[in-house]
């Protein structure tokens, strides 16, 4: 089989796995990996390889851009302390503890080889965290911390990885130069991302061609990524910074039609890339056993589980220490930010899945150094790294929905209140503007009355505060309000009637397909206001 045929098979596997995951209520990354493991036993597919140096370039820019684009900058700033404690402190601690357990359990295992493995598995993955967090409806702050951590920690992990690999090959390292290199990557990476994000925002109004606008949006993360790589900066932070800048300006610089189309484009792009990433992870696992004939299967499985549980335990200890220890030592932090419920802390500690970054770093290990000396424990490091990915995604991802139900994780009621407050203030602002327009000449009374009635009804339905949930087990939302639900039901029925009437006219050849598509698109846009699917 050639590469195109294999990619088609991967996409088919993603479709089947996604449907099964949706029907069974299982996080989709888990079934993607299992599908990849099954494909790994097919001879033609097992031989398929993507060069390791291209793995990050193909998948990371777009997925990081999407995650940053839909990240709340306000929430990111508010939780910056917690995010940095996880993204920097935990990555370093996990690297060290992994190195310690590696040299303890592997015969003749070296500290430097263990540091390489630790750097590979230390950063939880942005793709896995985002994919699972969005499916299980986490509390907003927990989701913000997890996504923010995974956006930043890749940069730290990549720096540690390069340092550890160089040290393993040469047997030496310079702490001062490592520190300066890290600072350079941090500052320059963010600066490059901000510059390219601002350039994109300034040039965007001049494009005026929808297809080119969408293409430019997809090209931006690659431009930021490659530019940062060219100056040996942090490509991860460059993409994240560019995404945050574009996100900040998008409500005022992008047209409504572009926002609708770009949202759909991002959802489709990330779904495809997420699926292929996890299928590739699973595909590599069966082949790894053949390259480690000198180790018994029991040893390989034991080593993988020990390293996995070391990483999981390290995260648990670190999260609880920084959550409660920081507030115990620093009273100001305790006053400004009281300790969250222990259930939320437990979910943050439990959610540390590894993914594409760990896979790409493991596969990117050099086979030998410039003196043609084999890289120490290369195949074993790759096997354990892939095993950690498998264990964390399946174990933690599969149990996460159950844990959230059992722990009765507290809902962030501030999100509901902000939703209500924003809708209420926006509607009141419209009514105030309508009062001014009523005094102006040339306003058609029938059009004015319809708009006025719509916003008066909206203010009435919003009431004096957020509604209580109809089904207490589900997170509350404005859509749970009885008046809103009844209005949505009526809109659903009348839009279905309108839609079918237009389709019947096309079937009778009374109107062209172009006319039908234009009208159906308007109906679909109306449906999107009420989050309904329709016929």
C-alpha positions as CSV (number, residue, x, y, z in Angstrom):
1,X,0.0,0.0,0.0
2,X,1.2,3.5,-0.8
3,X,1.0,6.5,1.5
4,X,-2.2,7.9,0.1
5,X,-4.1,4.6,0.6
6,X,-2.8,4.3,4.2
7,X,-4.0,7.9,5.0
8,X,-7.4,7.0,3.6
9,X,-7.5,3.9,5.8
10,X,-6.5,6.1,8.8
11,X,-9.3,8.5,8.1
12,X,-11.8,5.7,7.7
13,X,-10.6,4.2,11.1
14,X,-11.1,7.7,12.6
15,X,-14.7,7.9,11.4
16,X,-15.6,4.5,12.7
17,X,-13.9,5.0,16.0
18,X,-15.5,8.4,16.5
19,X,-19.0,7.0,15.9
20,X,-18.4,4.2,18.3
21,X,-17.0,6.6,20.9
22,X,-20.0,8.9,20.6
23,X,-22.5,6.1,20.9
24,X,-20.7,4.4,23.9
25,X,-19.9,7.6,25.7
26,X,-16.1,6.9,25.6
27,X,-13.6,9.7,25.0
28,X,-12.6,9.4,21.3
29,X,-8.8,9.5,21.7
30,X,-9.0,6.1,23.5
31,X,-10.7,4.4,20.6
32,X,-8.4,6.2,18.1
33,X,-5.4,4.6,19.8
34,X,-7.0,1.2,20.0
35,X,-7.9,1.5,16.2
36,X,-4.2,2.4,15.6
37,X,-3.0,-0.7,17.5
38,X,-5.2,-2.9,15.4
39,X,-3.9,-1.3,12.2
40,X,-0.4,-1.8,13.5
41,X,-0.7,-5.5,12.9
42,X,-1.5,-5.0,9.2
43,X,1.8,-5.5,7.3
44,X,1.5,-2.7,4.8
45,X,0.4,-0.2,7.4
46,X,2.9,-1.3,9.9
47,X,5.7,-0.3,7.5
48,X,4.3,3.2,7.0
49,X,6.4,5.9,8.7
50,X,6.2,9.7,9.0
51,X,9.7,11.1,9.5
52,X,9.9,12.2,13.2
53,X,11.2,15.6,12.3
54,X,7.9,16.2,10.4
55,X,5.6,14.9,13.1
56,X,5.5,18.1,15.2
57,X,5.5,20.3,12.1
58,X,2.5,18.5,10.5
59,X,0.3,18.3,13.6
60,X,1.3,20.8,16.3
61,X,0.9,24.2,14.7
62,X,-2.7,23.9,13.7
63,X,-3.8,22.1,16.9
64,X,-2.0,24.6,19.1
65,X,-3.4,27.5,17.1
66,X,-7.0,26.2,17.5
67,X,-6.5,25.6,21.3
68,X,-5.1,29.1,21.8
69,X,-7.7,30.7,19.5
70,X,-10.5,29.4,21.7
71,X,-8.7,30.1,25.0
72,X,-10.1,32.8,27.3
73,X,-7.3,35.3,27.7
74,X,-9.0,36.7,30.9
75,X,-9.2,33.2,32.4
76,X,-5.6,32.4,31.2
77,X,-4.3,35.5,33.0
78,X,-6.3,34.8,36.1
79,X,-4.9,31.3,36.4
80,X,-1.4,32.1,35.2
81,X,0.2,31.2,38.5
82,X,-1.3,27.8,38.6
83,X,-0.6,27.2,34.9
84,X,3.1,28.1,35.2
85,X,3.5,26.0,38.4
86,X,2.3,23.0,36.3
87,X,3.9,23.9,33.0
88,X,7.4,24.7,34.4
89,X,7.7,23.2,37.9
90,X,5.9,20.0,37.3
91,X,7.7,19.3,34.0
92,X,11.1,19.7,35.7
93,X,10.1,17.5,38.7
94,X,8.6,14.8,36.5
95,X,11.7,14.7,34.4
96,X,13.8,14.2,37.5
97,X,11.6,11.5,39.1
98,X,11.4,9.6,35.9
99,X,15.2,9.6,35.5
100,X,15.4,8.3,39.1
101,X,13.0,5.4,38.5
102,X,14.6,4.6,35.1
103,X,18.1,4.1,36.5
104,X,16.6,2.0,39.3
105,X,14.6,-0.5,37.3
106,X,16.7,-0.8,34.1
107,X,19.9,-2.9,34.3
108,X,22.9,-0.6,33.8
109,X,20.4,2.2,33.3
110,X,22.1,5.7,33.3
111,X,20.9,8.9,34.9
112,X,21.3,10.8,31.6
113,X,19.2,8.2,29.6
114,X,16.6,8.5,32.3
115,X,16.6,12.3,31.9
116,X,15.9,11.9,28.2
117,X,12.9,9.6,28.9
118,X,11.7,12.1,31.6
119,X,11.9,15.0,29.2
120,X,9.9,13.1,26.6
121,X,7.0,12.1,28.9
122,X,7.0,15.1,31.3
123,X,4.7,17.5,29.3
124,X,1.0,16.4,29.2
125,X,-0.3,16.9,25.7
126,X,-2.4,19.8,24.6
127,X,-4.2,17.6,22.1
128,X,-5.2,14.9,24.5
129,X,-6.1,17.3,27.3
130,X,-8.2,19.5,25.1
131,X,-9.9,16.6,23.3
132,X,-11.0,14.9,26.5
133,X,-11.6,18.0,28.6
134,X,-14.1,19.3,26.1
135,X,-16.0,16.0,26.0
136,X,-16.6,15.6,29.7
137,X,-17.8,19.1,30.5
138,X,-15.3,20.0,33.2
139,X,-15.7,23.1,35.4
140,X,-14.5,26.1,33.5
141,X,-11.5,26.8,35.7
142,X,-10.3,23.2,35.7
143,X,-10.5,23.2,31.9
144,X,-8.7,26.5,31.6
145,X,-5.8,25.3,33.9
146,X,-5.4,22.0,31.9
147,X,-5.5,23.7,28.5
148,X,-3.3,26.5,29.6
149,X,-0.8,24.1,31.1
150,X,-0.6,22.0,28.0
151,X,-0.1,25.1,25.8
152,X,3.0,26.2,27.7
153,X,4.6,23.0,29.0
154,X,5.6,21.8,25.5
155,X,8.1,24.6,25.3
156,X,9.6,23.6,28.6
157,X,9.6,19.9,27.7
158,X,11.3,20.6,24.3
159,X,14.1,22.6,26.0
160,X,14.7,19.9,28.6
161,X,14.6,17.2,25.8
162,X,17.3,18.9,23.7
163,X,19.5,19.5,26.7
164,X,19.1,15.9,27.9
165,X,19.8,14.4,24.4
166,X,22.9,16.5,24.1
167,X,24.1,15.5,27.6
168,X,23.4,11.8,26.9
169,X,25.5,12.0,23.7
170,X,28.4,14.1,25.1
171,X,28.2,13.1,28.8
172,X,28.3,16.8,29.9
173,X,26.1,19.8,30.2
174,X,26.3,23.5,31.2
175,X,23.7,24.8,33.6
176,X,24.4,28.4,32.9
177,X,24.0,28.0,29.1
178,X,20.9,25.9,29.6
179,X,19.3,28.7,31.7
180,X,20.2,31.4,29.2
181,X,18.9,29.3,26.3
182,X,15.6,28.8,28.1
183,X,15.1,32.5,28.8
184,X,15.9,33.2,25.1
185,X,13.4,30.7,23.9
186,X,10.7,32.0,26.2
187,X,11.1,35.7,25.4
188,X,11.8,35.4,21.7
189,X,9.1,32.8,21.1
190,X,6.4,34.9,22.7
191,X,7.7,38.0,20.8
192,X,7.7,36.3,17.4
193,X,4.1,35.0,18.0
194,X,2.9,38.5,19.0
195,X,4.5,40.1,16.0
196,X,3.0,37.7,13.5
197,X,-0.4,37.8,15.1
198,X,-0.5,41.6,14.9
199,X,0.7,41.5,11.3
200,X,-2.1,39.0,10.4
201,X,-4.7,41.3,12.1
202,X,-3.4,44.3,10.2
203,X,-3.3,42.6,6.8
204,X,-6.6,40.7,7.2
205,X,-9.0,43.6,6.2
206,X,-7.0,44.0,2.9
207,X,-7.6,40.4,1.7
208,X,-11.4,40.6,1.1
209,X,-11.6,37.2,-0.4
210,X,-13.2,34.6,1.8
211,X,-11.2,31.5,0.6
212,X,-7.9,33.4,0.9
213,X,-8.9,34.6,4.4
214,X,-9.4,31.1,5.5
215,X,-6.2,29.9,3.9
216,X,-4.3,32.7,5.6
217,X,-5.8,31.7,8.9
218,X,-4.4,28.2,8.5
219,X,-1.0,29.4,7.3
220,X,-0.4,31.7,10.2
221,X,0.5,29.0,12.8
222,X,3.0,27.4,10.3
223,X,4.6,30.8,9.6
224,X,5.0,31.5,13.3
225,X,6.3,28.0,14.0
226,X,8.9,27.9,11.2
227,X,10.1,31.4,12.0
228,X,10.7,30.5,15.6
229,X,12.5,27.3,14.6
230,X,14.7,29.3,12.2
231,X,16.1,31.4,15.1
232,X,16.2,28.5,17.5
233,X,13.3,29.9,19.6
234,X,10.3,28.3,21.1
235,X,8.0,27.4,18.1
236,X,5.3,26.3,20.6
237,X,5.1,29.6,22.4
238,X,5.2,31.5,19.1
239,X,2.1,29.6,17.8
240,X,0.3,30.0,21.2
241,X,1.1,33.8,21.3
242,X,-0.1,34.3,17.7
243,X,-3.3,32.4,18.5
244,X,-4.0,34.5,21.6
245,X,-3.4,37.7,19.7
246,X,-5.8,36.7,16.9
247,X,-8.4,35.5,19.4
248,X,-8.3,38.9,21.1
249,X,-9.0,40.9,17.9
250,X,-11.3,38.4,16.2
251,X,-14.6,39.8,17.5
252,X,-14.0,43.2,15.9
253,X,-11.7,42.5,12.9
254,X,-13.5,39.4,11.5
255,X,-16.8,39.5,9.8
256,X,-19.7,37.4,11.1
257,X,-19.7,35.2,8.0
258,X,-15.9,34.6,8.4
259,X,-16.3,33.6,12.0
260,X,-19.0,31.1,11.2
261,X,-16.9,29.5,8.5
262,X,-13.7,29.6,10.4
263,X,-15.3,27.9,13.4
264,X,-16.5,25.1,11.2
265,X,-13.1,24.9,9.5
266,X,-11.3,24.7,12.9
267,X,-13.6,22.0,14.2
268,X,-13.1,19.8,11.1
269,X,-9.4,20.4,11.0
270,X,-8.8,19.5,14.6
271,X,-11.1,16.5,14.4
272,X,-9.1,15.0,11.5
273,X,-5.7,15.8,13.0
274,X,-6.6,14.6,16.5
275,X,-7.8,11.3,15.0
276,X,-4.8,10.7,12.9
277,X,-2.4,11.6,15.7
278,X,-3.9,9.0,18.1
279,X,-4.2,6.4,15.4
280,X,-0.4,6.9,14.7
281,X,0.3,6.6,18.3
282,X,-1.5,3.2,18.5
283,X,0.1,2.1,15.2
284,X,3.6,2.3,16.6
285,X,3.0,0.2,19.6
286,X,2.9,-3.4,18.1
287,X,6.2,-2.8,16.1
288,X,8.1,-1.8,19.2
289,X,8.1,-5.3,20.7
290,X,10.1,-6.6,17.7
291,X,12.9,-4.1,18.3
292,X,13.4,-5.2,22.0
293,X,14.1,-8.9,21.8
294,X,16.8,-8.7,24.4
295,X,14.2,-7.7,27.0
296,X,11.4,-10.0,28.3
297,X,7.8,-9.0,27.7
298,X,7.2,-9.0,31.5
299,X,10.1,-6.6,32.0
300,X,8.9,-4.3,29.3
301,X,5.4,-4.2,30.7
302,X,6.6,-3.8,34.3
303,X,9.0,-1.0,33.4
304,X,6.3,0.8,31.4
305,X,3.8,0.6,34.3
306,X,6.3,1.7,36.9
307,X,7.3,4.8,34.9
308,X,3.7,5.6,34.1
309,X,2.6,5.4,37.8
310,X,5.7,7.4,38.8
311,X,4.6,10.2,36.4
312,X,1.0,10.0,37.7
313,X,2.0,10.0,41.4
314,X,4.4,12.8,40.8
315,X,1.6,14.9,39.3
316,X,-0.7,14.1,42.2
317,X,1.8,15.1,44.8
318,X,2.8,18.3,43.0
319,X,-0.7,19.5,42.3
320,X,-1.8,19.0,46.0
321,X,1.4,20.7,47.3
322,X,1.2,23.8,45.1
323,X,-2.6,24.1,45.6
324,X,-2.7,23.9,49.4
325,X,0.9,24.5,50.3
326,X,1.1,27.8,48.4
327,X,-2.0,29.1,50.2
328,X,-0.6,27.8,53.6
329,X,2.7,29.6,53.1
330,X,1.5,32.8,51.5
331,X,-1.6,34.3,53.2
332,X,-2.0,36.9,50.4
333,X,-2.6,34.1,47.9
334,X,-5.1,32.5,50.2
335,X,-7.0,35.8,50.6
336,X,-7.1,36.6,46.9
337,X,-7.8,33.1,45.7
338,X,-9.3,30.7,48.3
339,X,-8.5,27.0,47.9
340,X,-10.8,25.3,45.3
341,X,-12.9,22.3,46.2
342,X,-10.8,19.1,46.7
343,X,-12.7,17.4,43.9
344,X,-11.6,20.0,41.4
345,X,-8.0,19.6,42.6
346,X,-8.3,15.8,42.2
347,X,-9.4,16.2,38.6
348,X,-6.5,18.4,37.7
349,X,-4.1,15.9,39.3
350,X,-5.7,13.0,37.5
351,X,-5.8,14.6,34.0
352,X,-2.3,14.3,32.7
353,X,-2.5,12.5,29.4
354,X,0.5,12.3,27.1
355,X,0.2,12.4,23.3
356,X,1.7,13.6,20.0
357,X,4.6,15.6,21.5
358,X,5.9,12.7,23.5
359,X,5.6,10.4,20.5
360,X,7.4,12.8,18.2
361,X,10.2,13.4,20.7
362,X,10.7,9.7,21.3
363,X,10.8,8.9,17.5
364,X,13.1,11.8,17.0
365,X,15.8,10.4,19.1
366,X,19.1,10.1,17.1
367,X,20.2,6.5,16.3
368,X,23.8,7.4,17.0
369,X,26.1,10.4,17.6
370,X,28.7,12.0,15.4
371,X,31.2,9.3,16.5
372,X,28.8,6.6,15.3
373,X,28.1,5.5,18.9
374,X,24.6,4.1,19.4
375,X,22.3,6.3,21.5
376,X,22.0,4.6,24.9
377,X,18.7,2.7,25.5
378,X,17.1,4.3,22.4
379,X,14.6,1.5,21.6
380,X,13.7,1.0,25.3
381,X,13.1,4.7,25.8
382,X,10.8,4.8,22.7
383,X,8.9,1.7,24.0
384,X,8.3,3.1,27.5
385,X,7.3,6.5,26.1
386,X,4.7,5.0,23.9
387,X,3.5,2.8,26.7
388,X,3.1,5.8,29.0
389,X,1.0,7.5,26.3
390,X,-1.1,4.4,26.1
391,X,-1.5,4.0,29.8
392,X,-2.3,7.6,30.6
393,X,-4.8,8.2,27.7
394,X,-6.7,4.9,28.3
395,X,-6.5,4.7,32.1
396,X,-7.1,8.4,32.9
397,X,-9.2,9.2,29.9
398,X,-11.5,6.2,30.3
399,X,-12.0,6.8,34.1
400,X,-12.3,10.6,34.0
401,X,-16.1,10.7,33.2
402,X,-16.8,8.2,35.9
403,X,-14.7,10.1,38.4
404,X,-16.4,13.3,37.7
405,X,-19.8,11.7,38.3
406,X,-18.7,10.0,41.5
407,X,-16.9,13.1,42.9
408,X,-19.8,15.4,42.0
409,X,-17.4,17.9,40.7
410,X,-18.7,21.4,41.5
411,X,-20.0,23.5,38.6
412,X,-18.6,27.0,38.1
413,X,-21.8,29.1,38.6
414,X,-19.9,32.2,37.6
415,X,-20.0,31.0,34.0
416,X,-23.8,30.8,34.1
417,X,-24.0,34.2,35.7
418,X,-21.7,35.8,33.2
419,X,-23.8,34.3,30.4
420,X,-27.0,35.8,31.8
421,X,-25.4,39.1,32.6
422,X,-23.9,39.5,29.1
423,X,-27.2,38.6,27.4
424,X,-29.2,41.0,29.6
425,X,-26.9,44.0,29.2
426,X,-26.6,43.5,25.5
427,X,-30.4,43.3,25.2
428,X,-30.9,46.4,27.4
429,X,-28.3,48.3,25.2
430,X,-30.4,47.4,22.1
431,X,-33.6,48.6,23.7
432,X,-32.0,51.9,24.6
433,X,-30.8,52.3,21.1
434,X,-34.3,51.5,19.8
435,X,-35.7,54.3,21.9
436,X,-33.4,56.7,20.2
437,X,-34.2,55.3,16.7
438,X,-37.9,55.6,17.4
439,X,-37.6,59.4,17.4
440,X,-35.8,59.4,14.0
441,X,-37.6,59.8,10.8
442,X,-37.6,57.2,8.1
443,X,-37.8,54.2,10.4
444,X,-40.4,51.6,9.1
445,X,-42.8,51.0,11.9
446,X,-43.5,47.3,11.1
447,X,-39.7,46.4,11.0
448,X,-39.1,48.5,14.1
449,X,-42.0,46.8,16.0
450,X,-40.8,43.3,15.1
451,X,-37.2,44.0,16.4
452,X,-38.5,45.8,19.5
453,X,-40.8,42.9,20.3
454,X,-38.0,40.4,19.9
455,X,-35.7,42.1,22.4
456,X,-38.5,42.9,24.8
457,X,-39.4,39.2,24.9
458,X,-35.7,38.3,25.4
459,X,-35.4,40.6,28.4
460,X,-38.5,39.2,29.8
461,X,-37.3,35.6,29.4
462,X,-34.0,36.4,31.0
463,X,-35.7,37.7,34.1
464,X,-33.7,38.8,37.2
465,X,-31.1,36.1,37.2
466,X,-29.9,32.8,35.8
467,X,-32.5,30.1,35.7
468,X,-32.1,26.9,37.7
469,X,-31.4,23.7,35.8
470,X,-34.4,21.6,34.9
471,X,-32.2,18.5,35.2
472,X,-29.9,19.0,38.2
473,X,-27.4,16.3,37.1
474,X,-26.5,18.4,34.0
475,X,-24.5,21.7,34.1
476,X,-27.1,24.5,34.0
477,X,-27.3,26.9,31.1
478,X,-29.5,29.6,29.8
479,X,-31.0,27.0,27.4
480,X,-32.6,25.3,30.3
481,X,-35.0,28.2,30.9
482,X,-38.6,26.9,30.2
483,X,-39.4,29.9,28.0
484,X,-36.2,29.5,26.0
485,X,-36.9,25.8,25.5
486,X,-40.5,26.4,24.4
487,X,-39.3,29.1,21.9
488,X,-36.6,26.7,20.6
489,X,-39.2,24.0,20.1
490,X,-41.4,26.3,18.1
491,X,-38.5,27.6,16.0
492,X,-37.5,24.0,15.3
493,X,-41.0,23.2,14.0
494,X,-41.5,26.3,11.8
495,X,-37.9,26.1,10.4
496,X,-38.4,22.5,9.4
497,X,-41.6,23.4,7.6
498,X,-39.9,26.3,5.8
499,X,-36.9,24.0,4.9
500,X,-39.1,21.2,3.5
501,X,-41.2,23.7,1.5
502,X,-38.1,25.0,-0.3
503,X,-36.8,21.5,-0.9
504,X,-40.2,20.5,-2.4
505,X,-40.0,23.4,-4.8
506,X,-36.6,22.2,-5.9
507,X,-37.9,18.6,-6.3
508,X,-40.7,19.9,-8.6
509,X,-38.1,21.8,-10.6
510,X,-39.8,25.1,-9.8
511,X,-36.6,26.7,-8.5
512,X,-32.9,26.0,-9.2
513,X,-30.5,24.4,-6.9
514,X,-28.6,27.7,-6.5
515,X,-31.8,29.4,-5.2
516,X,-32.5,26.4,-2.9
517,X,-29.0,26.5,-1.4
518,X,-29.1,30.2,-0.7
519,X,-32.4,29.9,1.1
520,X,-31.4,26.8,3.0
521,X,-28.2,28.5,4.1
522,X,-30.3,31.3,5.6
523,X,-32.5,28.8,7.4
524,X,-29.4,27.0,8.7
525,X,-28.0,30.2,10.0
526,X,-31.2,30.8,11.9
527,X,-31.0,27.3,13.3
528,X,-27.5,28.0,14.6
529,X,-28.9,30.8,16.8
530,X,-30.9,28.1,18.6
531,X,-28.2,25.3,18.4
532,X,-30.5,23.0,16.6
533,X,-29.8,20.5,13.8
534,X,-33.0,20.2,11.9
535,X,-33.8,18.2,8.8
